[in-house]
C-alpha cells in the first residue's frame, strides 16, 4: 500500500481542514476508503499542524462536492501540482463570483470545469 499523498499547506489559516478520521465519519466510509479517494485523486489532502486532513469545503454533509474530482483531474492533466490546485480552488475570482470551490458547491460546476480545462491550453 502506498503512502497517502499530501500537498503542502498553502491555504489561508481560516480555511477549515477536517482530519481524515472525521472525513471518513462524515462520508460514512471506512478510513481506508478515504485514503483511496486521496490516492485516486478524487480528494486532495494536506498536512496542517502535523495532522493529515481535507478542506471542509470539499465535503457536503455526507459526500464529496459534486464535480470536485473531475476538476482536480482536469487541472492535473494540465500539469498542475496539488498545491497549485488547492491555491486555484481557494483563490477569489470576481467573475464567478467567489472562489472556484464556492462555485462547485453552488452548482456552477460546468463553469469551473470549463475554466480548469482552458487553463491547460
C-alpha positions as CSV (number, residue, x, y, z in Angstrom):
1,X,0.0,0.0,0.0
2,X,1.4,3.4,-0.9
3,X,1.7,6.4,1.3
4,X,-1.1,8.9,1.3
5,X,-0.2,12.0,-0.9
6,X,-0.4,15.3,1.0
7,X,0.0,18.7,-0.5
8,X,1.8,21.5,1.3
9,X,-0.5,23.7,3.4
10,X,-0.9,26.6,1.0
11,X,-4.3,27.7,2.3
12,X,-5.2,30.6,4.5
13,X,-5.3,29.7,8.2
14,X,-9.0,30.4,8.3
15,X,-9.8,27.6,5.8
16,X,-11.1,24.8,7.9
17,X,-9.4,21.4,7.4
18,X,-11.1,18.2,8.6
19,X,-8.9,15.4,9.9
20,X,-9.2,12.2,7.8
21,X,-10.9,10.1,10.5
22,X,-13.6,12.8,10.7
23,X,-13.9,12.8,6.9
24,X,-14.5,9.1,7.0
25,X,-17.2,9.5,9.6
26,X,-18.8,12.3,7.6
27,X,-18.9,10.2,4.5
28,X,-20.0,7.1,6.3
29,X,-17.0,5.2,4.9
30,X,-14.0,3.4,6.4
31,X,-10.8,5.4,6.7
32,X,-9.2,3.2,4.1
33,X,-11.8,4.4,1.6
34,X,-10.9,8.0,2.3
35,X,-7.2,7.1,1.8
36,X,-8.1,5.6,-1.6
37,X,-10.1,8.7,-2.6
38,X,-7.0,10.7,-2.0
39,X,-4.7,8.3,-3.7
40,X,-7.0,8.2,-6.7
41,X,-7.1,12.0,-6.9
42,X,-10.8,12.4,-6.0
43,X,-9.8,14.4,-2.9
44,X,-6.7,16.5,-2.0
45,X,-5.2,16.2,1.4
46,X,-2.8,18.5,3.2
47,X,-0.9,18.4,6.5
48,X,-1.8,21.1,8.9
49,X,-0.3,21.1,12.4
50,X,1.1,17.6,11.7
51,X,-2.4,16.3,11.0
52,X,-3.5,15.0,7.6
53,X,-6.8,16.5,6.6
54,X,-9.1,17.6,3.8
55,X,-10.5,21.2,3.4
56,X,-14.1,21.1,4.7
57,X,-15.2,23.0,1.6
58,X,-14.6,19.8,-0.4
59,X,-17.3,18.0,1.5
60,X,-21.1,18.2,1.9
61,X,-22.8,16.7,4.9
62,X,-22.5,13.2,3.5
63,X,-20.4,13.3,0.3
64,X,-17.6,14.8,-1.7
65,X,-18.7,18.0,-3.5
66,X,-20.1,17.2,-6.9
67,X,-17.6,17.9,-9.7
68,X,-14.6,18.2,-7.5
69,X,-12.9,15.0,-8.6
70,X,-13.4,16.0,-12.3
71,X,-12.0,19.4,-11.7
72,X,-8.9,18.0,-9.9
73,X,-8.4,15.6,-12.8
74,X,-8.6,18.4,-15.4
75,X,-6.1,20.5,-13.5
76,X,-3.7,17.6,-13.0
77,X,-3.9,16.8,-16.7
78,X,-3.0,20.4,-17.4
79,X,0.2,19.9,-15.4
80,X,-0.8,21.5,-12.1
81,X,0.5,20.1,-8.8
82,X,-1.6,19.6,-5.7
83,X,-0.5,22.8,-4.1
84,X,-1.3,24.8,-7.2
85,X,-4.7,23.1,-7.5
86,X,-5.5,24.0,-3.9
87,X,-4.5,27.6,-4.4
88,X,-6.6,27.9,-7.5
89,X,-9.7,26.3,-5.9
90,X,-9.5,28.8,-3.0
91,X,-8.5,31.9,-4.8
92,X,-11.3,34.5,-5.1
93,X,-12.4,35.2,-8.7
94,X,-14.8,38.2,-9.1
95,X,-16.1,36.8,-12.4
96,X,-17.5,33.7,-10.7
97,X,-18.1,35.4,-8.0
98,X,-16.3,33.8,-5.1
99,X,-13.8,31.0,-5.3
100,X,-13.9,28.0,-7.7
101,X,-14.7,25.7,-4.8
102,X,-17.6,28.0,-3.8
103,X,-18.8,27.8,-7.4
104,X,-18.6,24.0,-7.3
105,X,-20.6,24.0,-4.1
106,X,-23.1,26.4,-5.6
107,X,-23.9,24.1,-8.5
108,X,-21.8,26.2,-11.0
109,X,-19.5,23.3,-11.7
110,X,-19.8,23.5,-15.5
111,X,-18.2,27.0,-15.5
112,X,-15.5,25.9,-13.1
113,X,-14.6,22.8,-15.2
114,X,-14.6,25.0,-18.4
115,X,-12.1,27.3,-16.8
116,X,-10.0,24.5,-15.5
117,X,-9.9,22.9,-18.9
118,X,-8.9,26.2,-20.6
119,X,-6.0,26.6,-18.1
120,X,-4.3,23.7,-19.8
121,X,-4.1,25.4,-23.2
